[in-house]
């Protein structure tokens, strides 16, 4: 099982939205490196749900990857802000994954707290200027995060 950190602005889609829906299609990724990370996900992987562009930003919950290698439907929807007219239907450019809610942590682990506990090479989200919405998390860092956060509820 691999671990990931996936960012979402809470005003756009929050951990509470995922809790209410129980599963979600993680679509709208329009960065090739983030897309490639998503392409390397496997069913059963876990992902830390990170509220970005929040005050304060930080890890709030845990998800499980339940489907992978799905075609992102938003790339073909002219009404979507993620519409990509250059993406060919026969060979779509953008993928997505389906994730399931596993729980919310009793406390948020803020970016400032993450920076106090992890170095840049241990957890990419603490690196200044890192804007990717999907990041891999090493097994060792994931275990430390889970120790700091406690079990999701």
PyMOL commands that set and color helices and strands:
alter all, ss='L'
color gray80, all
select helices_A, chain A and resi 15-21+32-39+73-76+89-91+111-117+124-126+139-149
alter helices_A, ss='H'
color red, helices_A
select strands_A, chain A and resi 3-9+23-26+46-52+58-71+95-110+134-137
alter strands_A, ss='S'
color yellow, strands_A
deselect
rebuild
show_as cartoon
